[in-house]
Amino acid sequence: MEKRSFGKTGMEVSILGFGGSEIGQENDLSKVEELLNHALDAGLNVIDTAECYGDSEELIGKALSGRRDDFYLFTKCGHATGFEEEDWDPVMLEKSIDRSLQRLKTDYVDIIHLHSCSEKILRQGSVIEVLQKAKKQGKTRFIGYSGDRTDALYAVQTGLFDSLMISLNIADQEAIELTMPEARERGMGIIAKRPVANVAWTYETLSEKAYPYVYWQRLQELQYDFLADHEQAIAAALRFSLTVPGVDTAIVGTQKPGRWSENAKLLQTSSLPEQVYEEIRARWKEVAGDDWVGKT
């Protein structure tokens, strides 16, 4: 699988990464082992998780502790449960980072991202100091920010983070102009999250409370022609996210082991033709409302 330089970090990351949120509720370790090993064998070398993804960290630790040198491991902090302290409390963050390492059965991770932290909290400085301390102690090689909108823009503008994880797909393009130019200018590694827009086009109808609803509603208005064919839509969506200048890897979650080999085949050509990319961008600019902001 194609690899790209991850900002200034020196890491060469696969263009697809494994998103660990969907395995957080899995009870069968053998299924998780099969899933993760299939992903690595298909050429992926990035695994992303978070302390709030159920049992995801523990399952990854149990399944892959013997292959730690085969992949880059990213996690997030900020919304942990099981501690007396509130979200974003510096004491809680330190405890959460240590617990993540224990769960993942490793002495370090490659990146810790602050998970959807608001600009107001970022401005207080203490949450960033916790990550900087963890980096100094060798608990993480790099620190990053995961989030959207002007919160993400402020995080980028601090110049303190090595990486940015941001929503970016055919139904979520605010970051392309708002955030990514500055992230690229600073040499940050950039991760596209939700690159297949939660496959929202596959639903005939959705409740407003459903997780993919926002993207489903937008796609009803965007009416991209390629959505008529599911495999074509998956390929176009992934390639769109990976064609955006500055994107180094796209995080995809699944519970189907064979999906990784299928995605790898779809991405033998990782970028869209320039004309197709520009048509998708033009359609977005034509249709998108002022409230079509990044989905956090």
Disulfide bonds with the S-S distance in Angstrom:
none
